[in-house]
Amino acid sequence: MDQHGGRPIPKDARKVTEGQEELQGEFDRRGEDPEGPGLHESHENIADET
């Protein structure tokens, strides 16, 4: 891998790095309350009429 500003440049930029996966996981869980109501529900299993 070549270096660019101290960061390695991947041969295939479509591949996700471990750091990117961790950061994306944090973004995906942003604002979630693990004790919050309705966390087990998604937009797919809630009726449209509610």
C-alpha distance matrix in Angstrom:
0.0 3.8 6.6 9.6 12.7 11.4 9.6 5.9 5.6 5.9 6.5 10.0 11.2 14.4 13.3 14.7 13.3 15.9 16.6 17.3 19.6 21.5 22.0 23.2 25.5 27.0 27.6 29.2 31.5 32.4 36.2 37.0 39.9 39.7 43.5 44.1 46.4 45.3 41.7 42.3 43.2 41.1 42.0 42.4 45.1 47.2 50.1 50.0 53.5 52.7
3.8 0.0 3.8 6.7 10.0 9.4 8.5 5.8 5.4 7.7 8.6 11.9 12.4 16.0 15.5 16.7 15.3 18.0 18.0 18.5 21.3 23.0 22.9 24.3 27.0 28.0 28.4 30.3 32.7 33.1 36.8 38.1 41.0 41.1 44.9 45.3 47.8 46.7 43.3 44.2 44.9 42.6 43.4 44.0 46.9 48.7 51.5 51.2 54.7 53.9
6.6 3.8 0.0 3.8 6.4 5.8 5.6 4.7 5.9 9.2 11.3 14.1 13.6 17.2 16.7 17.1 15.2 17.5 16.8 17.6 20.7 21.9 21.4 23.3 26.0 26.5 26.9 29.3 31.4 31.5 35.1 36.6 39.4 39.8 43.5 43.9 46.6 45.8 42.4 43.5 44.4 42.2 43.1 43.9 46.7 48.4 51.2 50.9 54.3 53.2
9.6 6.7 3.8 0.0 3.8 5.4 5.3 6.2 6.5 10.4 12.7 14.8 13.4 17.1 17.1 17.1 15.6 18.1 16.7 17.0 20.5 21.5 20.5 22.2 25.2 25.5 25.4 28.1 30.3 30.0 33.5 35.3 38.2 39.0 42.6 42.8 45.4 44.7 41.4 42.8 43.4 41.1 41.7 42.9 45.7 47.1 49.9 49.3 52.6 51.6
12.7 10.0 6.4 3.8 0.0 3.8 5.5 8.3 9.6 13.3 16.1 18.0 16.2 19.6 19.4 18.8 16.9 18.8 16.7 17.4 21.0 21.4 20.1 22.3 25.2 24.8 24.9 27.9 29.8 29.1 32.5 34.5 37.3 38.2 41.7 42.0 44.8 44.3 41.1 42.8 43.5 41.4 42.1 43.5 46.3 47.4 50.3 49.7 52.9 51.6
11.4 9.4 5.8 5.4 3.8 0.0 3.8 6.6 9.4 12.7 15.7 17.8 16.4 19.7 18.8 18.0 15.4 16.9 15.0 16.4 19.8 20.0 19.2 21.7 24.2 24.0 24.7 27.5 29.1 28.8 32.2 33.9 36.5 37.1 40.7 41.2 44.2 43.8 40.4 42.0 43.0 41.1 42.2 43.5 46.0 47.4 50.4 50.1 53.3 51.8
9.6 8.5 5.6 5.3 5.5 3.8 0.0 3.8 6.4 9.4 12.8 14.4 12.9 16.0 15.0 14.2 11.8 13.6 12.0 13.0 16.4 17.0 16.3 18.6 21.1 21.3 21.9 24.5 26.4 26.3 29.9 31.4 34.1 34.6 38.2 38.7 41.5 40.9 37.5 38.9 39.8 37.8 38.9 40.0 42.6 44.1 47.1 46.9 50.1 48.8
5.9 5.8 4.7 6.2 8.3 6.6 3.8 0.0 3.8 6.2 9.4 11.5 10.8 14.0 12.8 12.8 10.6 12.9 12.3 13.3 16.2 17.5 17.4 19.2 21.6 22.5 23.1 25.2 27.3 27.7 31.4 32.6 35.4 35.6 39.3 39.8 42.5 41.6 38.1 39.1 40.1 38.0 39.1 39.9 42.5 44.3 47.3 47.1 50.5 49.4
5.6 5.4 5.9 6.5 9.6 9.4 6.4 3.8 0.0 3.8 6.6 8.6 7.8 11.4 11.0 11.8 10.7 13.8 13.6 13.5 16.5 18.4 18.1 19.2 22.0 23.2 23.2 25.1 27.7 28.1 31.9 33.1 36.1 36.4 40.1 40.4 42.7 41.6 38.2 39.1 39.7 37.4 38.1 38.7 41.6 43.4 46.2 45.9 49.4 48.5
5.9 7.7 9.2 10.4 13.3 12.7 9.4 6.2 3.8 0.0 3.8 5.3 5.6 8.7 7.9 9.4 8.9 12.3 13.1 12.7 15.0 17.4 17.7 18.2 20.8 22.6 22.8 24.1 26.8 27.7 31.5 32.3 35.4 35.3 39.1 39.4 41.6 40.2 36.7 37.3 37.9 35.6 36.4 36.7 39.6 41.6 44.4 44.2 47.8 47.1
6.5 8.6 11.3 12.7 16.1 15.7 12.8 9.4 6.6 3.8 0.0 3.8 6.3 9.0 8.8 11.5 11.8 15.2 16.5 15.8 17.7 20.5 20.9 21.0 23.6 25.6 25.7 26.7 29.6 30.7 34.4 35.1 38.2 38.1 41.9 42.1 44.0 42.4 39.0 39.3 39.8 37.3 37.9 37.9 40.9 43.1 45.7 45.5 49.2 48.7
10.0 11.9 14.1 14.8 18.0 17.8 14.4 11.5 8.6 5.3 3.8 0.0 3.8 5.4 5.9 9.2 10.7 14.3 15.7 14.3 15.8 19.0 19.3 18.8 21.5 23.8 23.5 24.2 27.3 28.5 32.2 32.8 36.0 35.9 39.7 39.6 41.4 39.5 36.2 36.4 36.7 34.1 34.6 34.4 37.5 39.7 42.2 42.0 45.7 45.3
11.2 12.4 13.6 13.4 16.2 16.4 12.9 10.8 7.8 5.6 6.3 3.8 0.0 3.8 5.4 7.6 9.3 13.1 13.8 11.9 13.8 17.0 16.7 16.1 19.1 21.1 20.5 21.5 24.7 25.6 29.3 30.1 33.5 33.7 37.4 37.2 39.0 37.3 34.0 34.5 34.7 32.0 32.3 32.6 35.7 37.6 40.2 39.8 43.4 42.9
14.4 16.0 17.2 17.1 19.6 19.7 16.0 14.0 11.4 8.7 9.0 5.4 3.8 0.0 3.8 6.4 9.5 12.9 14.1 11.6 12.7 16.2 16.2 14.8 17.6 20.1 19.3 19.6 23.0 24.3 27.8 28.4 31.8 31.8 35.5 35.1 36.7 34.7 31.5 31.8 31.7 29.0 29.3 29.3 32.4 34.5 37.0 36.7 40.3 40.0
13.3 15.5 16.7 17.1 19.4 18.8 15.0 12.8 11.0 7.9 8.8 5.9 5.4 3.8 0.0 3.8 6.5 9.8 11.6 9.8 10.4 13.9 14.6 13.7 15.9 18.6 18.5 18.8 21.8 23.4 27.1 27.3 30.5 30.2 33.9 34.0 35.7 33.9 30.5 30.7 31.1 28.6 29.5 29.4 32.2 34.5 37.2 37.3 40.9 40.4
14.7 16.7 17.1 17.1 18.8 18.0 14.2 12.8 11.8 9.4 11.5 9.2 7.6 6.4 3.8 0.0 3.8 6.7 8.2 6.2 6.7 10.2 10.9 10.2 12.4 14.9 15.1 15.6 18.4 20.0 23.7 23.9 27.0 26.8 30.6 30.7 32.6 31.0 27.6 28.0 28.6 26.4 27.5 27.7 30.4 32.5 35.5 35.6 39.1 38.3
13.3 15.3 15.2 15.6 16.9 15.4 11.8 10.6 10.7 8.9 11.8 10.7 9.3 9.5 6.5 3.8 0.0 3.8 5.4 5.2 6.4 8.8 10.0 10.6 12.5 14.5 15.4 16.4 18.6 20.1 23.9 24.2 27.0 26.7 30.5 31.0 33.3 32.1 28.5 29.1 30.2 28.3 29.7 30.1 32.6 34.6 37.7 38.0 41.5 40.3
15.9 18.0 17.5 18.1 18.8 16.9 13.6 12.9 13.8 12.3 15.2 14.3 13.1 12.9 9.8 6.7 3.8 0.0 3.8 5.4 5.1 6.3 8.7 9.9 10.7 12.7 14.4 15.3 16.9 18.6 22.3 22.3 24.8 24.1 27.9 28.8 31.2 30.3 26.6 27.3 28.7 27.2 29.1 29.6 31.7 33.8 37.1 37.7 41.0 39.6
16.6 18.0 16.8 16.7 16.7 15.0 12.0 12.3 13.6 13.1 16.5 15.7 13.8 14.1 11.6 8.2 5.4 3.8 0.0 3.8 5.4 5.2 6.2 8.6 9.9 10.8 12.5 14.3 15.7 16.7 20.4 20.9 23.5 23.3 27.1 27.8 30.5 29.9 26.3 27.4 28.8 27.3 29.0 30.1 32.2 33.8 37.2 37.6 40.7 39.1
17.3 18.5 17.6 17.0 17.4 16.4 13.0 13.3 13.5 12.7 15.8 14.3 11.9 11.6 9.8 6.2 5.2 5.4 3.8 0.0 3.8 5.5 5.1 6.0 8.5 9.9 10.5 12.1 14.3 15.2 19.0 19.7 22.7 22.9 26.7 26.9 29.3 28.3 24.8 26.0 26.9 25.0 26.4 27.4 29.8 31.4 34.6 34.7 38.0 36.6
19.6 21.3 20.7 20.5 21.0 19.8 16.4 16.2 16.5 15.0 17.7 15.8 13.8 12.7 10.4 6.7 6.4 5.1 5.4 3.8 0.0 3.8 5.5 5.1 6.2 8.7 9.9 10.4 12.4 14.2 17.9 18.0 20.8 20.5 24.3 24.7 26.9 25.8 22.2 23.0 24.1 22.4 24.1 24.9 27.1 28.9 32.2 32.7 36.0 34.5
21.5 23.0 21.9 21.5 21.4 20.0 17.0 17.5 18.4 17.4 20.5 19.0 17.0 16.2 13.9 10.2 8.8 6.3 5.2 5.5 3.8 0.0 3.8 5.5 5.1 6.4 8.8 9.9 10.8 12.4 16.0 16.1 18.6 18.3 22.0 22.8 25.4 24.8 21.2 22.4 23.9 22.7 24.7 25.8 27.6 29.2 32.7 33.3 36.4 34.6
22.0 22.9 21.4 20.5 20.1 19.2 16.3 17.4 18.1 17.7 20.9 19.3 16.7 16.2 14.6 10.9 10.0 8.7 6.2 5.1 5.5 3.8 0.0 3.8 5.4 5.1 6.4 8.7 10.1 10.6 14.3 15.2 18.1 18.5 22.2 22.5 25.2 24.7 21.2 22.9 24.0 22.5 24.0 25.6 27.7 28.9 32.2 32.4 35.4 33.6
23.2 24.3 23.3 22.2 22.3 21.7 18.6 19.2 19.2 18.2 21.0 18.8 16.1 14.8 13.7 10.2 10.6 9.9 8.6 6.0 5.1 5.5 3.8 0.0 3.8 5.4 5.0 6.1 8.7 9.8 13.5 14.1 17.4 17.8 21.5 21.3 23.6 22.5 19.2 20.6 21.3 19.4 20.8 22.2 24.5 25.8 29.0 29.2 32.3 30.7
25.5 27.0 26.0 25.2 25.2 24.2 21.1 21.6 22.0 20.8 23.6 21.5 19.1 17.6 15.9 12.4 12.5 10.7 9.9 8.5 6.2 5.1 5.4 3.8 0.0 3.8 5.4 5.0 6.3 8.6 12.1 11.8 14.7 14.6 18.4 18.6 20.9 20.0 16.5 17.8 19.0 17.7 19.7 21.0 22.8 24.2 27.7 28.3 31.3 29.5
27.0 28.0 26.5 25.5 24.8 24.0 21.3 22.5 23.2 22.6 25.6 23.8 21.1 20.1 18.6 14.9 14.5 12.7 10.8 9.9 8.7 6.4 5.1 5.4 3.8 0.0 3.8 5.4 5.3 6.0 9.7 10.2 13.0 13.6 17.2 17.4 20.2 19.9 16.5 18.5 19.8 18.8 20.7 22.6 24.2 25.1 28.6 29.0 31.7 29.6
27.6 28.4 26.9 25.4 24.9 24.7 21.9 23.1 23.2 22.8 25.7 23.5 20.5 19.3 18.5 15.1 15.4 14.4 12.5 10.5 9.9 8.8 6.4 5.0 5.4 3.8 0.0 3.8 5.5 5.1 8.8 10.1 13.5 14.8 18.3 17.7 20.1 19.5 16.4 18.6 19.1 17.5 18.8 20.9 22.9 23.6 26.8 26.8 29.6 27.6
29.2 30.3 29.3 28.1 27.9 27.5 24.5 25.2 25.1 24.1 26.7 24.2 21.5 19.6 18.8 15.6 16.4 15.3 14.3 12.1 10.4 9.9 8.7 6.1 5.0 5.4 3.8 0.0 3.8 5.6 8.7 8.8 12.3 13.1 16.6 15.8 17.8 16.6 13.4 15.2 15.7 14.0 15.5 17.4 19.3 20.3 23.6 23.9 26.8 24.9
31.5 32.7 31.4 30.3 29.8 29.1 26.4 27.3 27.7 26.8 29.6 27.3 24.7 23.0 21.8 18.4 18.6 16.9 15.7 14.3 12.4 10.8 10.1 8.7 6.3 5.3 5.5 3.8 0.0 3.8 6.3 5.6 8.8 9.6 13.1 12.7 15.2 14.7 11.4 13.6 14.8 14.0 16.1 18.2 19.5 20.2 23.7 24.4 26.9 24.6
32.4 33.1 31.5 30.0 29.1 28.8 26.3 27.7 28.1 27.7 30.7 28.5 25.6 24.3 23.4 20.0 20.1 18.6 16.7 15.2 14.2 12.4 10.6 9.8 8.6 6.0 5.1 5.6 3.8 0.0 3.8 5.6 8.9 10.9 14.0 13.2 15.9 15.9 13.1 16.0 16.8 15.8 17.4 20.1 21.5 21.6 24.8 25.1 27.4 24.9
36.2 36.8 35.1 33.5 32.5 32.2 29.9 31.4 31.9 31.5 34.4 32.2 29.3 27.8 27.1 23.7 23.9 22.3 20.4 19.0 17.9 16.0 14.3 13.5 12.1 9.7 8.8 8.7 6.3 3.8 0.0 3.8 6.5 9.6 11.8 10.4 13.2 13.7 11.6 15.0 15.6 15.2 16.7 19.8 20.7 20.2 23.4 23.6 25.5 22.8
37.0 38.1 36.6 35.3 34.5 33.9 31.4 32.6 33.1 32.3 35.1 32.8 30.1 28.4 27.3 23.9 24.2 22.3 20.9 19.7 18.0 16.1 15.2 14.1 11.8 10.2 10.1 8.8 5.6 5.6 3.8 0.0 3.8 6.1 8.7 7.6 10.4 10.8 8.2 11.6 12.8 13.0 15.2 17.9 18.4 18.2 21.6 22.5 24.4 21.5
39.9 41.0 39.4 38.2 37.3 36.5 34.1 35.4 36.1 35.4 38.2 36.0 33.5 31.8 30.5 27.0 27.0 24.8 23.5 22.7 20.8 18.6 18.1 17.4 14.7 13.0 13.5 12.3 8.8 8.9 6.5 3.8 0.0 3.8 5.3 4.9 8.5 10.1 8.1 11.5 13.3 14.5 17.0 19.7 19.4 19.0 22.5 23.7 25.1 21.9
39.7 41.1 39.8 39.0 38.2 37.1 34.6 35.6 36.4 35.3 38.1 35.9 33.7 31.8 30.2 26.8 26.7 24.1 23.3 22.9 20.5 18.3 18.5 17.8 14.6 13.6 14.8 13.1 9.6 10.9 9.6 6.1 3.8 0.0 3.8 5.5 8.7 10.0 7.4 10.0 12.7 14.4 17.6 19.6 19.0 19.2 22.8 24.6 26.1 23.0
43.5 44.9 43.5 42.6 41.7 40.7 38.2 39.3 40.1 39.1 41.9 39.7 37.4 35.5 33.9 30.6 30.5 27.9 27.1 26.7 24.3 22.0 22.2 21.5 18.4 17.2 18.3 16.6 13.1 14.0 11.8 8.7 5.3 3.8 0.0 3.8 6.7 9.3 8.0 10.5 13.1 15.5 18.6 20.7 19.4 19.2 22.6 24.5 25.5 22.2
44.1 45.3 43.9 42.8 42.0 41.2 38.7 39.8 40.4 39.4 42.1 39.6 37.2 35.1 34.0 30.7 31.0 28.8 27.8 26.9 24.7 22.8 22.5 21.3 18.6 17.4 17.7 15.8 12.7 13.2 10.4 7.6 4.9 5.5 3.8 0.0 3.8 6.5 6.1 9.4 11.0 13.2 15.8 18.3 17.2 16.4 19.6 21.3 22.2 18.8
46.4 47.8 46.6 45.4 44.8 44.2 41.5 42.5 42.7 41.6 44.0 41.4 39.0 36.7 35.7 32.6 33.3 31.2 30.5 29.3 26.9 25.4 25.2 23.6 20.9 20.2 20.1 17.8 15.2 15.9 13.2 10.4 8.5 8.7 6.7 3.8 0.0 3.8 5.6 8.0 9.0 11.7 14.1 16.4 14.7 13.6 16.6 18.5 19.1 15.7
45.3 46.7 45.8 44.7 44.3 43.8 40.9 41.6 41.6 40.2 42.4 39.5 37.3 34.7 33.9 31.0 32.1 30.3 29.9 28.3 25.8 24.8 24.7 22.5 20.0 19.9 19.5 16.6 14.7 15.9 13.7 10.8 10.1 10.0 9.3 6.5 3.8 0.0 3.8 5.3 5.3 8.1 10.6 12.7 11.0 10.1 13.4 15.4 16.5 13.4
41.7 43.3 42.4 41.4 41.1 40.4 37.5 38.1 38.2 36.7 39.0 36.2 34.0 31.5 30.5 27.6 28.5 26.6 26.3 24.8 22.2 21.2 21.2 19.2 16.5 16.5 16.4 13.4 11.4 13.1 11.6 8.2 8.1 7.4 8.0 6.1 5.6 3.8 0.0 3.8 5.4 7.5 10.8 12.7 11.7 11.8 15.5 17.4 19.1 16.3
42.3 44.2 43.5 42.8 42.8 42.0 38.9 39.1 39.1 37.3 39.3 36.4 34.5 31.8 30.7 28.0 29.1 27.3 27.4 26.0 23.0 22.4 22.9 20.6 17.8 18.5 18.6 15.2 13.6 16.0 15.0 11.6 11.5 10.0 10.5 9.4 8.0 5.3 3.8 0.0 3.8 6.8 10.5 11.2 9.6 10.7 14.4 16.9 18.8 16.4
43.2 44.9 44.4 43.4 43.5 43.0 39.8 40.1 39.7 37.9 39.8 36.7 34.7 31.7 31.1 28.6 30.2 28.7 28.8 26.9 24.1 23.9 24.0 21.3 19.0 19.8 19.1 15.7 14.8 16.8 15.6 12.8 13.3 12.7 13.1 11.0 9.0 5.3 5.4 3.8 0.0 3.8 7.0 8.0 6.3 7.0 10.8 13.1 15.2 13.1
41.1 42.6 42.2 41.1 41.4 41.1 37.8 38.0 37.4 35.6 37.3 34.1 32.0 29.0 28.6 26.4 28.3 27.2 27.3 25.0 22.4 22.7 22.5 19.4 17.7 18.8 17.5 14.0 14.0 15.8 15.2 13.0 14.5 14.4 15.5 13.2 11.7 8.1 7.5 6.8 3.8 0.0 3.8 5.2 5.6 6.6 10.2 11.8 14.5 13.0
42.0 43.4 43.1 41.7 42.1 42.2 38.9 39.1 38.1 36.4 37.9 34.6 32.3 29.3 29.5 27.5 29.7 29.1 29.0 26.4 24.1 24.7 24.0 20.8 19.7 20.7 18.8 15.5 16.1 17.4 16.7 15.2 17.0 17.6 18.6 15.8 14.1 10.6 10.8 10.5 7.0 3.8 0.0 3.8 5.7 5.5 8.2 8.8 12.0 11.1
42.4 44.0 43.9 42.9 43.5 43.5 40.0 39.9 38.7 36.7 37.9 34.4 32.6 29.3 29.4 27.7 30.1 29.6 30.1 27.4 24.9 25.8 25.6 22.2 21.0 22.6 20.9 17.4 18.2 20.1 19.8 17.9 19.7 19.6 20.7 18.3 16.4 12.7 12.7 11.2 8.0 5.2 3.8 0.0 3.8 5.8 8.1 9.3 12.7 12.7
45.1 46.9 46.7 45.7 46.3 46.0 42.6 42.5 41.6 39.6 40.9 37.5 35.7 32.4 32.2 30.4 32.6 31.7 32.2 29.8 27.1 27.6 27.7 24.5 22.8 24.2 22.9 19.3 19.5 21.5 20.7 18.4 19.4 19.0 19.4 17.2 14.7 11.0 11.7 9.6 6.3 5.6 5.7 3.8 0.0 3.8 6.5 9.2 11.9 11.3
47.2 48.7 48.4 47.1 47.4 47.4 44.1 44.3 43.4 41.6 43.1 39.7 37.6 34.5 34.5 32.5 34.6 33.8 33.8 31.4 28.9 29.2 28.9 25.8 24.2 25.1 23.6 20.3 20.2 21.6 20.2 18.2 19.0 19.2 19.2 16.4 13.6 10.1 11.8 10.7 7.0 6.6 5.5 5.8 3.8 0.0 3.8 6.4 8.6 7.6
50.1 51.5 51.2 49.9 50.3 50.4 47.1 47.3 46.2 44.4 45.7 42.2 40.2 37.0 37.2 35.5 37.7 37.1 37.2 34.6 32.2 32.7 32.2 29.0 27.7 28.6 26.8 23.6 23.7 24.8 23.4 21.6 22.5 22.8 22.6 19.6 16.6 13.4 15.5 14.4 10.8 10.2 8.2 8.1 6.5 3.8 0.0 3.8 5.4 5.9
50.0 51.2 50.9 49.3 49.7 50.1 46.9 47.1 45.9 44.2 45.5 42.0 39.8 36.7 37.3 35.6 38.0 37.7 37.6 34.7 32.7 33.3 32.4 29.2 28.3 29.0 26.8 23.9 24.4 25.1 23.6 22.5 23.7 24.6 24.5 21.3 18.5 15.4 17.4 16.9 13.1 11.8 8.8 9.3 9.2 6.4 3.8 0.0 3.8 5.6
53.5 54.7 54.3 52.6 52.9 53.3 50.1 50.5 49.4 47.8 49.2 45.7 43.4 40.3 40.9 39.1 41.5 41.0 40.7 38.0 36.0 36.4 35.4 32.3 31.3 31.7 29.6 26.8 26.9 27.4 25.5 24.4 25.1 26.1 25.5 22.2 19.1 16.5 19.1 18.8 15.2 14.5 12.0 12.7 11.9 8.6 5.4 3.8 0.0 3.8
52.7 53.9 53.2 51.6 51.6 51.8 48.8 49.4 48.5 47.1 48.7 45.3 42.9 40.0 40.4 38.3 40.3 39.6 39.1 36.6 34.5 34.6 33.6 30.7 29.5 29.6 27.6 24.9 24.6 24.9 22.8 21.5 21.9 23.0 22.2 18.8 15.7 13.4 16.3 16.4 13.1 13.0 11.1 12.7 11.3 7.6 5.9 5.6 3.8 0.0
